[in-house]
């Protein structure tokens, strides 16, 4: 069974405070995430291996955006977003 059947997915946008590496200006940037929350019950048709994997499964978020543009009007350069790409909760 595919692991994605254990989760409900929904897109979400969060604002992160990032510093542009070119102009060194700090600003709030919208970053897209996919939130995968664990379902309350095991999907039908699961075997023993699927039950064990479902018991260990946790809710988490995956970052969709890898780059963002500087908010400074004089700069406007694109830069990579560093840090975590997956956040467990």
C-alpha positions in Angstrom: 0.0 0.0 0.0 1.2 3.5 -0.9 2.2 5.7 2.1 0.2 8.6 0.7 -3.0 6.7 1.6 -2.2 7.2 5.3 -2.3 11.0 5.0 -4.7 13.9 4.1 -2.9 16.5 2.1 -3.6 20.2 1.8 -1.6 23.2 0.6 -0.7 26.0 3.0 1.2 29.2 2.7 3.3 30.5 5.7 5.3 33.7 5.9 9.0 33.3 6.8 11.4 36.0 7.7 14.4 35.6 5.3 17.5 37.6 4.7 18.5 38.3 1.0 22.2 37.2 0.5 22.7 39.9 -2.1 21.5 43.1 -0.5 21.3 41.7 3.2 17.8 43.1 3.7 15.5 41.1 5.9 11.9 40.6 4.8 8.8 38.5 5.2 8.4 36.0 2.3 5.4 33.7 1.6 6.5 30.1 1.3 4.3 27.3 0.1 4.0 24.0 2.1 2.1 20.8 1.7 0.7 19.7 5.1 0.2 15.9 5.4 -1.8 15.0 8.4 -2.2 11.4 9.5 -5.6 9.9 9.0 -7.5 8.8 12.1 -8.1 5.3 10.8 -6.2 2.8 8.7 -7.4 2.6 5.1 -9.3 -0.5 4.1 -7.4 -3.4 2.5 -4.3 -3.0 4.7 -2.2 -6.0 5.7 0.1 -6.5 8.8 3.0 -4.6 7.3 0.7 -1.6 6.5 -0.6 -1.7 10.1 3.0 -1.4 11.4 3.9 1.4 9.0 0.6 3.3 9.9 1.4 3.0 13.6 4.8 4.7 13.1 3.5 7.3 10.7 3.5 11.0 11.9 2.0 14.2 10.5 4.5 16.5 8.7 4.9 19.4 6.3 7.0 19.5 3.1 8.3 22.7 1.6 7.3 23.2 -2.0 9.2 26.4 -2.8 13.0 26.2 -3.1 13.6 29.8 -4.2 12.1 33.2 -3.6 12.7 36.8 -4.8 14.0 39.6 -2.7 11.3 42.1 -1.7 13.7 45.1 -2.0 12.7 47.2 -5.0 16.4 47.9 -5.9 17.5 44.3 -5.6 14.7 41.9 -6.7 17.2 39.0 -7.1 16.1 35.4 -6.6 17.8 33.3 -3.9 17.6 29.8 -2.5 15.6 29.2 0.7 17.9 27.3 3.2 16.8 25.3 6.2 14.5 22.5 6.7 12.4 21.1 3.9 10.5 18.7 6.1 9.0 19.6 9.5 7.5 17.0 11.8 4.7 17.8 14.2 
